[in-house]
Amino acid sequence: MNAIDELTESFSRLPGIGKKSAGRLVNYLLKADSHWVERFSTQIKTLQQKIRSCSVCGAWSEEETCPVCSNPLRDRSLICVVEQPQDVATIESSHEFNGVFHVLGGVIAPLEGIGPEQLRISSLLERASNPEVKEVILATNPTVEGDTTALYIQRLLSQKSGLKVTRLASGIPVGGDLEYADRLTLARSFRGRTSF
């Protein structure tokens, strides 16, 4: 196996990158400016040294606490619970949420050996016990594992008086066509309908 094959194999291990896309990336790098390739390789090499989990919420950060947690203008009475650190960036890009986040680090998946004790659920319960917190929004993915995790957390949090626990709505996307919606999506859309 030569250097091209080795790098193609490495790129193909990335999510969403198949063998053909990996090969295109390797060929692009071979033709690219050598200074840019050097900088790119240094960025990859030092990524895990520079980025860590926020000590408060678990999102990716270059500092001890992430920009969201260290921002005094954020509404600390709202905690949005997500599965992975990259979910924070997705929600932030909508500019619709001004609260804080809590990253679980995954979902309950017994077949993969992941139970509640492997996730950051105990630290969520600790944060939610602060009287300042009024609502916890469960924003796990609408999958069997995501729903199971949300239900588990909802049951734990429902014991705390005065705390509102909500789940993100799911259903037909904007611009979507009913003809192409699956039965589960349609069912969720009917259950999560709102009045005008």
Secondary structure in CASP SS format (residue, H / E / C, confidence):
PFRMAT SS
TARGET T0000
AUTHOR 0000-0000-0000
METHOD secondary structure of the structure
MODEL  1
M C 1.00
N C 1.00
A H 1.00
I H 1.00
D H 1.00
E H 1.00
L H 1.00
T H 1.00
E H 1.00
S H 1.00
F H 1.00
S H 1.00
R C 1.00
L C 1.00
P C 1.00
G C 1.00
I C 1.00
G C 1.00
K H 1.00
K H 1.00
S H 1.00
A H 1.00
G H 1.00
R H 1.00
L H 1.00
V H 1.00
N H 1.00
Y H 1.00
L H 1.00
L H 1.00
K H 1.00
A C 1.00
D C 1.00
S H 1.00
H H 1.00
W H 1.00
V H 1.00
E H 1.00
R H 1.00
F H 1.00
S H 1.00
T H 1.00
Q H 1.00
I H 1.00
K H 1.00
T H 1.00
L H 1.00
Q H 1.00
Q H 1.00
K H 1.00
I C 1.00
R E 1.00
S E 1.00
C C 1.00
S C 1.00
V C 1.00
C C 1.00
G C 1.00
A C 1.00
W E 1.00
S E 1.00
E C 1.00
E C 1.00
E C 1.00
T C 1.00
C C 1.00
P C 1.00
V C 1.00
C C 1.00
S C 1.00
N C 1.00
P C 1.00
L C 1.00
R C 1.00
D E 1.00
R E 1.00
S E 1.00
L E 1.00
I E 1.00
C E 1.00
V E 1.00
V E 1.00
E C 1.00
Q C 1.00
P H 1.00
Q H 1.00
D H 1.00
V H 1.00
A H 1.00
T H 1.00
I H 1.00
E H 1.00
S C 1.00
S C 1.00
H C 1.00
E C 1.00
F C 1.00
N C 1.00
G E 1.00
V E 1.00
F E 1.00
H E 1.00
V E 1.00
L C 1.00
G C 1.00
G C 1.00
V C 1.00
I C 1.00
A E 1.00
P H 1.00
L H 1.00
E H 1.00
G C 1.00
I E 1.00
G C 1.00
P H 1.00
E H 1.00
Q H 1.00
L C 1.00
R C 1.00
I H 1.00
S H 1.00
S H 1.00
L H 1.00
L H 1.00
E H 1.00
R H 1.00
A H 1.00
S C 1.00
N C 1.00
P C 1.00
E C 1.00
V C 1.00
K C 1.00
E E 1.00
V E 1.00
I E 1.00
L E 1.00
A C 1.00
T C 1.00
N C 1.00
P C 1.00
T C 1.00
V H 1.00
E H 1.00
G H 1.00
D H 1.00
T H 1.00
T H 1.00
A H 1.00
L H 1.00
Y H 1.00
I H 1.00
Q H 1.00
R H 1.00
L H 1.00
L H 1.00
S C 1.00
Q C 1.00
K C 1.00
S C 1.00
G C 1.00
L C 1.00
K E 1.00
V E 1.00
T E 1.00
R E 1.00
L C 1.00
A C 1.00
S C 1.00
G C 1.00
I C 1.00
P C 1.00
V C 1.00
G C 1.00
G C 1.00
D C 1.00
L H 1.00
E H 1.00
Y H 1.00
A C 1.00
D C 1.00
R H 1.00
L H 1.00
T H 1.00
L H 1.00
A H 1.00
R H 1.00
S H 1.00
F H 1.00
R H 1.00
G C 1.00
R C 1.00
T C 1.00
S C 1.00
F C 1.00
END
